[in-house]
Amino acid sequence: MIDPVKHEVMADMRIYQASTRVFKLFLLIWHRLRIRGAEKIPDRGGVLIASNHASFLDPPVVGVGYRGRPIHFMARDTLWNSKFGSWWMDRVGCIPVSRGTGDLKALKLTIKALKEGKVVSMFPEGTRTEDGELQGAKGGIGFIIEKSGCVVVPAYIDGTYKAHPKGTKFIKPCKLTISYGNPITQEEFQALGSGREAYDKHAALIMERIAALKNGEA
């Protein structure tokens, strides 16, 4: 179980780096992973990497794609149910989320991490796609952006739906590519307004940038 008081967003660099090396080796050999635009991710300050979500392979792809700083992933809290799962998820700095409950603790931890200048990865669609196509984003990401003051780097992952779509057991050796786009600044978000009425607009802007990466426009 997760300790609601002691849990903090912090990665053990030895465990994090060892884990990303293992994932990188697998993704390079089995999927011939290609990485584009990682240099666009700022070297400092709070950064939210927002990508499409098609497969359980997506978090490792994002983590391997950018290794300049630890990436803290938002993950469903059931992954902490086992002893090893709890130990590993905490050591690599994941943020537990209770799905379907409007988890305020997860939001606060995410905002805190971004304010501290950390990198967080989030899937705005909220769940894996059923058909490989982009879905609409949840407005909660707008709340995080406004309260943290972070920049957002859009990312598009190609190939993970074909390699390991929802409901399958085996991972096919398909070619994967992750493309990172130019950061979306606070000024761009603020131009769309502020407060609850603007959160959906912020989310829509992010999905537009992800779609542009998918179409090779950015």
SVG drawing of the C-alpha trace seen along z (x, -y; Angstrom):
<svg xmlns="http://www.w3.org/2000/svg" viewBox="-16 -36 39 49">
<polyline fill="none" stroke="black" stroke-width="0.4" points="0.0,0.0 1.1,-3.6 1.8,-5.7 -0.3,-8.9 1.9,-10.9 5.4,-9.9 5.1,-9.4 7.1,-12.0 8.0,-12.4 11.7,-11.5 13.7,-9.1 16.6,-7.0 19.0,-7.8 20.8,-4.4 17.5,-2.5 16.1,-5.0 19.2,-4.9 19.5,-1.1 15.8,-0.7 16.1,-3.1 19.2,-1.2 17.3,2.1 14.3,0.5 16.6,-1.2 18.3,2.1 15.0,3.9 13.4,1.0 16.5,0.7 16.8,4.4 13.2,5.5 11.6,2.3 14.5,0.4 13.4,-2.7 14.0,-6.1 14.0,-9.3 13.3,-12.7 13.4,-16.1 14.6,-15.2 16.9,-18.3 13.7,-20.5 13.1,-19.5 14.3,-22.2 17.3,-21.3 15.8,-23.0 12.5,-24.1 9.2,-22.3 8.4,-20.4 5.3,-18.3 5.7,-15.9 2.3,-15.1 2.0,-12.3 -0.6,-10.1 -1.4,-6.8 -1.8,-3.6 0.0,-0.9 1.7,0.1 4.9,-0.4 4.4,-4.2 6.0,-5.1 9.2,-3.2 9.4,-4.8 9.0,-8.3 11.5,-7.5 14.1,-6.2 13.5,-9.0 14.7,-11.6 17.3,-10.8 18.6,-14.3 16.7,-14.3 14.5,-11.7 10.9,-11.6 8.2,-11.2 5.3,-9.2 1.7,-9.4 0.5,-5.7 -2.5,-4.0 -2.3,-3.2 -3.0,0.6 0.6,0.9 1.7,0.4 -0.3,3.5 2.7,5.9 5.7,5.5 8.1,5.3 5.8,3.0 5.5,0.6 9.3,0.6 10.1,0.1 7.5,-2.5 8.6,-4.6 12.3,-4.2 11.8,-5.5 9.7,-8.4 6.2,-7.5 3.1,-9.3 0.2,-7.1 -3.2,-8.0 -6.6,-6.6 -8.5,-6.5 -12.0,-7.7 -11.9,-9.5 -10.6,-13.0 -7.4,-12.2 -6.5,-15.5 -3.4,-14.0 -2.0,-13.0 -2.7,-16.4 -1.0,-18.1 2.1,-15.8 2.3,-16.5 2.0,-20.3 4.6,-20.2 7.0,-18.2 6.7,-20.7 7.1,-23.7 10.3,-22.1 11.6,-22.1 11.1,-18.4 10.0,-16.6 6.6,-14.8 5.1,-12.7 1.3,-12.6 -1.1,-11.1 -3.8,-13.7 -6.2,-11.2 -6.4,-9.5 -6.5,-5.9 -5.2,-3.8 -6.8,-4.2 -9.1,-1.4 -8.4,-1.9 -5.0,-3.6 -6.5,-7.0 -6.0,-10.1 -8.7,-10.7 -9.9,-13.9 -7.9,-15.1 -9.2,-15.4 -9.4,-18.9 -7.4,-18.0 -4.2,-18.7 -5.2,-22.3 -5.5,-22.6 -2.0,-21.2 -0.5,-23.5 -2.1,-26.7 -1.3,-25.9 2.3,-24.7 3.4,-27.3 5.2,-24.7 5.9,-24.4 4.5,-21.5 6.4,-19.4 4.0,-17.5 5.2,-14.1 3.8,-11.6 4.6,-7.9 4.2,-5.9 4.1,-2.1 3.1,-1.1 -0.5,-0.4 0.6,2.1 3.2,3.6 1.1,4.0 -2.5,2.8 -4.9,2.9 -6.1,6.4 -3.1,8.3 -0.5,10.4 2.4,10.5 4.6,7.7 5.2,7.7 8.7,6.5 7.3,3.4 9.4,0.3 8.7,-2.5 9.3,-6.2 8.9,-9.0 8.8,-12.6 9.0,-15.6 7.7,-19.0 8.5,-22.5 7.6,-23.5 4.2,-25.2 4.8,-28.2 2.8,-29.6 2.1,-32.7 0.4,-30.5 -1.8,-28.9 -2.6,-32.2 -3.7,-33.6 -6.5,-31.1 -7.8,-32.4 -7.5,-31.1 -9.5,-29.3 -11.8,-26.3 -13.4,-27.6 -10.0,-27.5 -8.8,-24.1 -10.5,-22.3 -8.9,-24.8 -5.5,-24.1 -6.0,-20.4 -7.3,-20.9 -4.2,-22.9 -1.9,-20.1 -3.8,-17.5 -3.5,-19.8 0.2,-19.9 0.4,-16.1 -1.7,-15.7 0.6,-17.9 3.6,-15.7 1.6,-12.7 1.1,-14.4 4.7,-15.5 3.8,-19.1 6.0,-20.0"/>
</svg>
